[in-house]
């Protein structure tokens, strides 16, 4: 479901903005407790869907078709890097952001080469994550 908001001035549409659905793929309760409220507070987000595993994420992607995915590369039942490959191959219009505790330049380069919009270090990039999601179109 996509929600469209319009601002009317003298019966003329001035601006139309689609709200986005974001899939958050992470199993960490600490990350979820922090990220979900931050993402839900963004003006361009309609709602946040959570998946804690690779398998759950694949199920959501098969049915919900989110506009954005914010995912960890370390998932309990699969690789977030493989999930990134699949998302970029099957859902090319979906914007993907990667988060990790393993923020090496090697992982950053690989994820960007595979099509991630941005790559974030979970240990301190929360403000950068919300700014990137808020600015995504």
Long-range contacts (C-beta under 8 A, 24 or more apart in sequence): 1-46, 2-46, 3-46, 17-44, 19-44, 19-45, 19-46, 20-44, 20-45, 20-46, 20-66, 20-67, 20-68, 20-136, 21-45, 21-46, 21-47, 21-48, 21-49, 21-64, 21-65, 21-66, 21-67, 21-68, 22-47, 22-48, 22-49, 22-66, 22-67, 22-68, 22-69, 22-70, 22-133, 23-48, 23-49, 23-50, 23-51, 23-57, 23-60, 23-61, 23-64, 23-66, 23-68, 23-69, 23-70, 23-71, 24-48, 24-49, 24-50, 24-51, 24-70, 24-71, 25-50, 25-51, 25-52, 25-54, 25-56, 25-57, 25-69, 25-70, 25-71, 25-72, 25-75, 25-80, 25-83, 26-50, 26-52, 26-70, 26-71, 26-72, 26-99, 27-52, 27-53, 27-72, 27-75, 27-76, 28-72, 28-122, 31-72, 31-99, 31-122, 34-126, 35-70, 35-126, 35-129, 38-126, 38-129, 38-130, 39-70, 39-130, 39-133, 42-130, 42-133, 42-134, 43-134, 44-133, 44-134, 44-136, 44-137, 45-133, 52-76, 53-77, 53-78, 54-78, 54-79, 54-80, 54-82, 54-83, 57-83, 58-83, 58-86, 61-86, 61-87, 61-90, 61-91, 65-91, 65-94, 66-94, 67-93, 67-94, 67-95, 68-94, 68-95, 68-96, 68-97, 68-133, 68-136, 69-94, 69-95, 69-96, 69-97, 70-96, 70-97, 70-99, 70-129, 70-133, 71-96, 71-97, 71-98, 71-99, 72-98, 72-99, 72-100, 72-122, 73-98, 73-99, 73-100, 73-102, 73-107, 73-111, 74-100, 74-101, 74-102, 81-107, 81-110, 81-111, 81-114, 84-111, 84-114, 84-115, 84-116, 85-114, 88-114, 88-115, 95-136, 97-129, 97-132, 97-133, 99-125, 99-129
